[in-house]
Amino acid sequence: MTEPSTLDGLAAVLWDMDGTLVDSEKLWDVALYEAVESLGGTLTEEQRLSLVGSNMDDTAAFLLEVCGKAVTAESVAEMGEWIRRRTANLFDGALPWRPGAQELLELLRAEGVPMALVTSTERSLTELALNTIGREYFAATVCGDEVEGLNKPNARPYQLAAELLGLPASRCVAIEDSPPGAASAAAAGCGVLVIPNDVEVQPGERLTFRSSLVGLDVPALTALLP
């Protein structure tokens, strides 16, 4: 049996952003710890790590709860806006790449493999990050405020990305670093490459683990298809 061709095998690569393409989780650290301090509370490392891959509303509600503040629609919106403004300031500069990420983006574009960005980060902040990453790589982008509340680990973000590309999710490989993201991509039917960063991801169906993106190519990604 011969190896599948790129045409018959890998249809697209779907990228997570924070912690996968760029090491922006460190910038989120600054915003989240400062947000908690502004509420007069403290955030443990374990609590912070539990937020990796979370969307803005869930993050804001969690921080309010940690600080013993009332969790209401209004307080969540206010906390979310505080975090959003602070993070926008931090994102408004060059973001640090994860090892091998920029090289793999270039390789996939040169090989003609379509790509999409699938992130829990909201559109306004994603657009700032794309100033570093490059919009030209992605035929579609799906942000955390564009999935009607069905954020990772729900399958919808990756399902929507595949739909926007006009491709079946089963012929796409998703690249992730967090438990919610990996669960979302697997639930959508993608093959999932997990490059752990700050948080441990447990083994699971459709998940393949690698220490970094360095040295990856199209045949290696094609082999990850379900």
VEXFIPA-62177 format. One record per residue (C-alpha): x, y, z. Coordinates in steps of 0.1 Angstrom, whole numbers, plus 5000, padded with zeros to 4 digits. Layout:
<recs>
XYZ ...
</recs>
This chain:
<recs>
500050005000 501450344990 501550655011 498550885005 499251184984 498851534998 495751574976 494151264988 495351295024 496051615043 493551875032 494452155057 496152245089 494152425116 496252615141 495652725176 497253055184 498153125221 500852885232 501052705199 502052955172 503253225196 504253215233 501553475242 500353285273 503153475291 501553805281 498153675293 499953595326 500653965331 497054075323 495453805345 497653855375 497254225373 493454185369 493253985401 495454235419 493054515409 490354315426 492354285458 492953905454 495653665445 495853395418 497753075424 499852915396 497352625395 494452855391 496153045363 497052725345 493452605346 492552905324 494852815295 492552775265 489552945282 487453215266 487153575279 483753535297 484753215315 488053375325 486453685338 483953495358 486653265373 488753565384 485753725400 484953405419 488553355430 488453705445 485153655462 483353905440 479853885427 479653705394 476953885373 476553965337 477654325344 480754235365 481853975340 481554225312 483554485332 486254245341 486454115306 486854465293 489654535318 491554225307 490854305270 492354655273 495454535292 496054245268 495654465238 498454685251 500654385256 499754235222 500554565204 504054465197 506054165184 504953835199 507553555206 507253265182 507052905195 510052695182 509452585146 506152755142 507153025117 509152775097 506252535095 503852815084 506252895055 506652535045 502952465044 502252775024 505052684999 503552334996 500052484990 498452335021 495452555032 495552675068 493052825093 493552985127 491252865154 491553055187 489653125219 491053475218 488553745207 488753895172 490054235183 493054085201 493553825174 493954095149 496754255169 498453915172 498153865134 500354175130 503153945142 501953615129 500853725094 497253715081 498553595047 499053245060 495353175068 492453125044 490053145074 490253255111 487753155138 487853355171 486453295205 483653555201 482553405168 481153065178 477953165197 479453065230 480352715219 484052765227 486752505231 486452225243 483252215223 483852085187 482252395171 485352615166 487152345146 484052235128 483452595117 487052635105 486652325083 483352445070 484852785061 487552605041 484952375025 486752065038 485851775060 487451795095 488551435092 491051545065 492451825087 495251825113 494852055142 497852175161 497152255198 498852295232 495952285257 493452035270 490352235259 491852295224 492951925220 489451815231 487752055207 489751945177 489351575185 485651615189 485451785155 487051475140 490551625132 493851445137 495451645166 499051725171 499651835206 502752035214 502452085252 503552425265 502452535300 499852275307 499951895306 497551735281 496351385288 496551115261 493451055242 491850935209 493151115178 495951285198 499651265189 502251425210 505551595200 507951805220 508052085193 507152185158 510852185147 511451955117 507851885108 506851845072 503751755051 504251375052 504651385090 501451575093 499651365068 500451055089 498451215118 495051195099 492450975116 
</recs>
